[in-house]
Amino acid sequence: MARSNEDLRRKARSDYVFRRFTQATIAAAYGISEATVGRWKKAAKAQGDDWDKSRTAHVIAGEGVEAVVSSVVEDFMMQAQSILDEIKGGDHSVKEKVAMLVSLSDAMTKMAASAKRFAPRVSELGVAQDVMSKLLDFVRDEFPMHAAAILEVIEPFGEHLAEIYTS
């Protein structure tokens, strides 16, 4: 590896671990492909330098476990939002959409329970997610004819919850 390329890899690692940049942000900042950053991470891990573990250790040392848990919950909520977008815009039957919502609700409940064990500060988010889960179950069981309406409400409500509990 050329010296400048090694320096670039070292800077990328530093940005990933210490500044918590995403691979996409690093790629854009240095004018390289995201795949290159991914290859660097993979090669480093094979040599015993796991960028993800280093990043987590740095966050825990500097900000504590709650910061890590909050970051994981935030990432989960972004994924949940993507799933909600697919449910709303995808070509699925109402029955499939309700099943997807129930599955997402279950995952959210489990995420909240795990987060609560590691960081009590996020327990409010857990309560909110539990309420969302119970609402989805209730509508599915008692008012299946309103499944389409609940889909219309859940997306902006999920965004609202994310704003309240992750900011």
Secondary structure, DSSP 8 states (H G I E B T S, - for coil): --HHHHHHHHHHHHHHHHS---HHHHHHHHT--HHHHHHHHHHHHHTT--HHHHHHHHHHHHH-HHHHHHHHHHHHHHHHHHHHHHHHHS---HHHHHHHHHHHHHHHHHHHHHHHHH-GGGHHHHHHHHHHHHHHHHHHHH-GGGHHHHHHHHHHHHHHHHHHHH-
